[in-house]
């Protein structure tokens, strides 16, 4: 990042740590050099109101009509995308086969409403998310599968995921194991795809690589220097990041669904993992470079 770009974004030059750059935490008191505080207050107020109203309704649905658990989350995420100014462009076709495991890169907490507005899915998240104030409850209401990624619990976590997939539930897995800076993907962990090997032969698991990329703000390419306003990773403070993001205008995000595959198509789990990582990385690169194939649909979120 040049000093000029750093001044434009209000962020100091970034320091590379391993595979991902390490930005300083974004604090609520830090002022983004563009955006509207009035818009931020309005958006967060609407978001809070919608969440408070719909959360008890979803809890009742889970209790009384569990087979319809996915209907309200999809409506909720579409509303959230609209409130927060996320415009979602879909490239490719989501798998309708059941069960399907969607394998995606992970750049931000915003990935959840973006994907949830398009797919009737639950997510796979680390166990710590269940304890997050507010967001932990929302994750449980969407039937998130919480996994402990320590090695000695791998078999138990695999069985938990397999049980949900065997019931026909589509899941989204983030095999990077954490969020990235939105400019690249981190290495995929093949151990997190062990659930694919456990699928019974009579009910083969469909695996679909999925790329997500945040590409523009108010119609202008976002660029490497501005993407930390959307990507959330490393030591970033959640509250400060959400405040900065809520002040922005319209943000464009691309979801690209790659051709589905099955475990039997590959000689090993590592080869399957490599294929998914390469497909996802190419999708992110195309989206950030403006080289997208024709879109299946564009869902406008104002």
N, C-alpha and C positions, 0 to 999 in steps of 0.2 A: 504494500500500500504506500503510495506517495504521501508526503506531508500534506499536500493540498487536499487529497482525498480524506485523510485523517481529520483535517480541520472541518471539512464539509459534513462528516458524519458525527463529529464530536467524540470520536474514539481514537485513542492513541494507536500507533502502529502495533500490529498484532505479533505475538511471539509464538513461533511454532513449537509445539510439544508433541513429539511422536507423529502420529498420523493426522492429528487435528490441531488447528490453531487454538490458542488459549486467550480468550478475550477477558477483560476485567468484568466483574459483576456489573450489571446494569441496575442502577439505583433509582427509586421513584423520584428522588429530588433532581436527578440529572435531566437536563432539558434537551430534547431532540431538536435540532436546528430547523426542522420543518414539522408540520402537523398542527393540529388544533386541540388545545386542552378542553375546550367546550365539547368537541366531538368525542374526545376520550371519556369525559364524564358521562355524556349521553349514552355512549355505547356500553360502558360498564354498568350503568344503571339498568339499561334494558336487558343486558345479559343476565344480571343478577335477578331481575324480576321474573324473566322467563324460566330461569333455573329453579327458583323458589316455587313457582306455580306448578311446574311440570314434574318435579322430582317426586312429590307424594303420589301423583297420578301413576308414574312408572312403578313405584313401589306397590301400588294396588294391583297393577297389571301383572306383576311378577307373582303376586299372591293368588289372584283369582283367575287370570288368563295367561298362564306361563307360556303357552305356545305362541302367543302374539307379542312376546317380549321385545321383538326387534322393531315393531312399527313406530312406537313413539320416539325411540332414540334417533331414528332416521329423520323424523320430522324436527326433533330438537336440534340436531346437528345442522340441518338446512337453515333453521332459524338463526342459529349461532353464526353460521357463515354469512348470512345476510346482514346481521347486526354488526359484525366485525369487518365487513367490507371485503370478504374473500370471494374472488371469482374463480370458480373451478372449471378447468378445461379437461375433459376426459378424452384420452387417445387409446384406441384399442377397445376390446370387449371384455368385461369382467366374466369370469367363469360362473356358470349357473349350475355346474355339477356339484353334487353333495356326496361326500364332504370335500371342501376345498380349503387349502392352507395358502393364504396370500403371504408372500415373502417380500418385505419392503425395506428400503432404507428409512432412516428416522432422523429428522432434522429439528423437530419442535413439538411441543404439546399441541400446536395447531394442526398437526397431522391427524389427530383424532377426530375433530369435527369435519375436516376436509374429507377423510376417508369415510367417516360415518354418514356423511350426507349422500354418498354414492352407493355404499355397500351395507347390507343388513348383516353386520358382523359383530363379533366380540373381539377383544384385543388380548394379547398376551403381554403381561407387564411384570416387572420385578415386584417382589413382595413389599418393598418400601412404599410403593404407590398407594397401597391399601391404607396406609397410615397418614397420608397427606390430608390436611384439613380441607373439607369440601370436595376436592377432586377424588379423594379415596372413595367417598360415598357415591359420586357420579360413576366411577369405574365399576363399583359393585352393582349399581343399578343397570349397567350394560352387560352384566355377567362376565366381566373381565376374568381371565384366568391368571392368577398370581403365581409366579414361580420364583423359587429360591435357586439362584444360579450357581450355588456352590457345588463342587464336584460330587460330594458324597450324597447329594439329594437328586442327582440327575435321573436315576431310574424312577423315582417317585413322581418327579415333575413330568417325565415322559408319559407315564401311565395316566396322569391327570389330563394332559392334553389329548391323549388318545381316546379317553372316555368321552370327551366333548366332541371330538371329530367323529367317533363312532355313532354318536347320537345325531349326526348330520349337521352340526353347527359349523358354519364357516368361521375361520379364525384368521387374524392378522398377526404375523410374527415379525419382530424386528431382530434379525440375527446378528446385527452389529453389537447388540447388547447394551447400547447407550445411544444417545443422540449425537449427531455430527454437526459440522458448521454450515451445512447446506451447499457447500461448493464441491464436495466430493463425498464418496462413501468410505466407511471404515471397513476393515476386513470382516467378512462374515464368519461366524463361528459354526463349524459343522456340527458341534455337539447339540446345538439348539435345533437342528433339523433331524435329530435322532427319532423323533416321533414319526417321521415319514417311513422309516424302516420297520416300525412296529405295526403298520397298517396291515390288516388281514388281506390275503390274496383275493378273497371273494368280494371285497369292497375296497378296491385300490384308491389311494388318496391322490387327488389332483392337487398339484402345486403350481401356483401362478406367480411368477415374479411381478413385482409392482414397483414402479419408480414414482417418487414424489419430488417436485422441484418448485421452489418459489422464484418467479421469474421477473416480475415487474411491479412497480408502484405507480399508480395513476397513469398507466400506459407507457411508462418509461422503463427501460431495462434496469433491473435492480443492481446488478454489478456486485463484485466481490466485497467491496467496502461497505455496502449498505445491507448485505444479507444478514449480519448479526441483529438487525432490527426485527427479523422474523425467526431465524434459527435460534434455538435455545439449548445451550450445552455448556459443559465445563462448570465453571464457578458462577455462572450467571444467576442472579437473584430473580425468582419467578415473579414477584409482585412488581418490581421495577421494569422487568421486560414486558409484562402484560400492559403496563401503563404506557410505555413507549409505543408498543404496537397499536394500542387502541386509538392513539392520536393520529395515526397515518390515514391515508385515503384508501383507495381501492388497491388490494394486493391480488395479483394473478398467480395462480398455482396450477401446475400441470400434474395430472395423474396419468401415467401410461401403463396400461395392462399389456404384458408380454404374453406370447403363446404359452398356454398351460402345458405342463409336462407331468410325468409320473415317475416314481422311483425306478420302475423296471426299465426306463429309458437310459439309465446310467449304470456303470459297473460298480460304483461305490457312492457312499454318502458324500465323500469329499468332492467327487466329480459333480454330483448334484448341486452341492454348495457353490462350487466354482461357476457352474453354469448360471445359477441364480444371481450371483454377485456380478458376473460380467453383463448379464442382461440388464440388471438394475443400473449399473454404472453407465452403460451406454445410453439408457433412457434419460438419466440425469444430465449427461453431457449434451445430448440432443436438445433437451429442454432449455438448459442454460445458454446453449449456443444458438437458439432460435432456429433449429433444424428439425422441426417436428413434422411427422407425417400427418395426413388429414385427420382431423378430430372426428370421433364418433358423435360427440355431442359437446356442447358448451353450456354449462349451467351458470347462469348469471346470478351473482350474489351482490346485491347493491348495499 
